[in-house]
Amino acid sequence: CPYCGNSVIIAKQFEGVLKPDLVIPFKYSKQQAVEALKNFFSGKILLPKNFFNDTVIEKMNGIYMPYWLFDCDSSCSARYRATRTVSYRSGDYQITHTDHYLVYRDGNMSFSNIPVDASLKLSPELLESLEPFDFKDGVDFNTAYLSGYFADKYEEGKDSTIKRANERIKQTTVELMRSTVIGYITVIPESSNIRIYEGRIRYALLPIYVIHATHNGKKYTFAMNGQTGKMSGDLPTDNKKFALITIGLFVIVFIIVYLLMRFVVR
């Protein structure tokens, strides 16, 4: 268990109905995860001084995290209020002509491998920030892939995660439908009707590094996609640096506004 330190894998937790349909093997080593964490820290000017050098990595575990993968189709009909505006001068007048449109859209979409984490040990927001995974690398499950890594079985069943999957599908459907309404100055969604058709649900283990670290007595948790190397986690902010940067930006803006005002007056 990566959370209590027990390194024993119980094979029965991956038998029968608990056996995953597929697994994506790790592509990054622990050393590469450390380098990725260092790169994640670099370039962030608001971090406390020497944050990486003074941060102590207490635990770093490669974990096959449980996910449900959803395949489905959706259909959507939507209506938008849109405008096009043309401005021109006529004598001493500036004339603005605005056309108003009622725009309709209907479409069908297919979704494949929508991942929803089935663990309660890490926040969904942290795990979702590590996406996407490339499921072309997915292979049939075999316990040999677990060698040298931890693995966790699902804590949330597929029925309890369907709502989260549907929310993601609906949001994506709305965004894709909206992206087709182009050529207008303004577009305001007025109504939408989305229907999701049930498809296939599969159980998968996906590779994630979980890193527990401390800095000045405070604990931090970071996670890395063990397939793509994408890193995520909450970072602290140096309040003094933030204040200095804010003041600096204020001074720059003030100088620019002052110079523009003097130029206009002249």
N, C-alpha and C positions, 0 to 999 in steps of 0.2 A: 504494500500500500504506500503510495507516494506521500500520504498525509500523516501516517503514523510511523513510517520507517520499516515496516515489515516487507521483506522482499520476496515472499512466497507467493507464487501464482497458483491459484486453485483452478485446475483444468475444468472442473464441472461447471464453473460459471460461464463457460462457453460451449456447453453442450445442449442438445435438444433445441427448444424454442429460444434459448439464449445464445445460440450460435450465430455470429454475424454472417451476413450474406457476402460482405466484401471488406477488404482492408486496404488502405493506402500505406505502403511502407515508408519509413523515415528515409529522407535523403540527406539530412544534415546531421553531423556529429555534435557531441556536446561542446567540443572546442569551437566549432563553427557557430554554435548558439551563443557562446561567450563573445565571439567577435561581432556577431549580429547585435548583441546587446550594447556593446561598446559603440558601434555605429549608430545605434538608436539614440544614444546619449549625445553624440557629437553634433555640433551645429545648433544646439538648442541654447540660445544665449541667456534664457531666463533661468536655467538650472543653477542651483547653488554651486559655488566654486569648488572644484575638485570632487564633484558628485560621484563620478565614476571611480576615481582613485580611492575615495573614502568609503565607497559602498561595499559592503561585505555580502557576498553571495552565500547564503546559508544552505540552500538546497537547489539543485537543478535536476529535474527528472523528466525523462522522455516518457510520455504517457499516451497510450492509444485511448483517446476519448470516445465515448459512445455517442452516436448520432443516428437519427432517423432520416432517411432520404425519401423525399416525396416526388413522385411523377404525377402530373395531372394536366388537364386542358382547362382553359377558361375562355369565356366569351364576355364581351363588354359592349355596352352601348352608352354613349356619353353625349352631353350637350354643353356647348360653350357659348358665351357672349364675347364677341371679338370686335375690334375696331381697326380701321385704317385711317390715317390722318395725313393730309397734305396742307402745307402752309405756303402762301405766296403773298407778294406785295401788290397792291393795286392803288397807285397814287400814294396818298399819305397813310394808307391803311395796311395793316398786316392781317391777312385773312386766313383763317384756319378752317378747312373743310374736313369733317369727320363722317365716315361711313360706318354704320353699325351692321353687324352680321350675326346671324344665329347659325352656329356650326354644329353639325352632327357627325358622330363617328360610330362605326360598328366594326368589330373585329374579333378574331379568334386567335388564341395563343396556346402554345404548348410549353410546358415546363418540365425540366428533367433534373433530377438530383438536387432538389432544394433541401439543404441541410438544416436540421434543427437539433441542437445539442440535447442530450438526454441525461446530463449529469447535473446534480444540484451543488456540486462543490465549487464551481467557478461561475461567475456571473455570465448570463447570456450575452450582455453587451461586450464583454471582453472576448468571448469566443467568436461572436459574429464579426468582430473587428479583424480577425485573422483570415477571413475568407477573401478570395475564393480558393477552393481546392480544385485540382485538375483530376477529374475522375477517370481520365484515360489511363492513369497509373493504378487504378483500382484492380485488385486481384482477388480471387477466391480466398476465403479465410483459411489460414493454416496456423496452428499454434507456433510453428517455427518462426514466424515473423515477430512473435512476442519476446524472443530471446534477447536479453539485455535491456528490455524496457518494461515499464509497468503497463498494466491494462486495467480498465475499469468497466464494469457492466452498467447497463442503463439503470437509472433510478426513476426516470419518467417513462411510462409506457407510451406507445405510439398514439393511443387515443387521447392522452392528455396533452400531446404536443401538436395535434392537428390544428388547433385554433391558432397557434403561433405560425404554423406553416401557411395557413390560409391568409393571415394578416400580411405576411411577406408577399404572397402571391398577389393579393389585392393591391397592395401598394405599388408593386412592380407593374401590374397591369394598368393602373391609373397613370403612372409616369410614362409608360411607353405610349399609351393612347394620346396623352397630352403632347408628347413629342412630335406627333404627326400634324398638329395644328400649327402651321408655320405661315409666314407672310403677313402677319398682323402686328400692329403696334402693341395692343393689349389683348390678353386672352384671360377670361374669367370663367372657371368651371361652374356650371350651373347645376348639373345633375349627372349621375352615373349609375349604372346597374350592372353588377358583375356577377357572373355565375361560374362556379367552379365545379368541374366534373371529377368525380373520384377516379383515381388511377392506382398506381402501384406504390407500395411502401416497403422500403428495405431497411435493414439494420446494418450499420457500418461502424468500423473503428478507424478514426482518423488521427494522424500523428501530430502531437502538440508537446512542446517543451514548456514546462511550468517552472518559473524561476522565482524563488523567494529570497529577498535581499533586505538588508537593513542599512539605514543611514542616519547617524546621530540618534540612534535608539528607536527610530520609526521604521515600521515594516512596510515593504512594498512587494507587490506581486506583478510579475511580467509573464507574458506568454508568447511563444513563437510557433508559427506554422512550420512543422517539421518537414513539410514537402517543399514549400516555396521560400521559406526564410523570413516571411513577413512577421514583424515584431509589434507588440502592442502592450500598453500598460500606462498607469497614471504616474506622472512625473511631478515633483514638487516645483514650486516657483520661488525664486529668491526675491523677496518683497523689495529689498533695497534696489536691486537691478531694475525691477519693474517700475519703481518710482522714478529712478533716474531716466529711464527710457521714455516714460510718459512725459516727464518735465521737458526732456530734450525735444520730443516731437511737438509739444506745445509751443516751445520757443521758436522752433523752425516755422511752424504754421503762422505764428504771430508775426515773424519777420516778413514772410511772404505776403501776408495780408497787408502789412504796413507799407511795403514797397509798392504793391499794386494800387493801394489807395493814393499814394503820392503820385504815381504815374498817371492815374485817372484825373486827379485834381489838376495836374499840369496840362 
